[in-house]
């Protein structure tokens, strides 16, 4: 796994979290968002046939 690539897109997680400003625990949302980003990175295939439900 390329951790630098994932950290380059950390801004996307922060961008989505901002939309949930009423939620009190930012760190929980951040953790779930980063896990989703890692999962998306792992499942991505360049040919466009990514397995969404793996």
C-alpha positions in Angstrom: 0.0 0.0 0.0 1.3 3.5 -0.9 0.7 5.5 2.3 1.9 8.7 0.6 -0.8 8.4 -2.1 -3.5 7.9 0.6 -2.2 10.9 2.6 -2.3 13.0 -0.6 -6.1 12.5 -0.6 -6.6 13.1 3.1 -8.2 16.5 2.2 -11.1 14.6 0.7 -11.9 13.1 4.1 -11.7 16.5 5.7 -13.9 18.0 3.0 -16.7 15.4 3.6 -16.4 15.7 7.4 -17.1 19.4 7.3 -20.6 18.7 6.0 -21.4 16.9 9.3 -20.6 19.9 11.5 -23.5 19.0 13.9 -21.7 15.7 14.8 -19.7 16.2 18.0 -16.8 13.7 17.5 -14.7 14.8 14.5 -12.0 12.2 15.3 -14.6 9.3 14.8 -15.6 10.7 11.5 -12.0 11.1 10.4 -11.1 7.6 11.4 -14.1 6.1 9.4 -13.3 8.4 6.5 -9.6 7.3 6.3 -10.6 3.6 6.6 -13.0 4.1 3.6 -10.2 5.8 1.7 -7.8 2.9 2.3 -10.5 0.4 1.3 -11.2 2.4 -1.9 -7.4 2.4 -2.7 -7.2 -1.3 -2.2 -10.2 -2.1 -4.4 -9.3 0.2 -7.2 -8.5 -1.4 -10.6 -7.4 0.8 -13.5 -9.5 -1.1 -16.0 -12.7 0.3 -14.5 -13.8 -3.1 -13.0 -13.4 -2.3 -9.4 -15.0 -4.7 -6.9 -17.1 -2.4 -4.7 -18.4 -5.1 -2.4 -15.2 -7.1 -1.7 
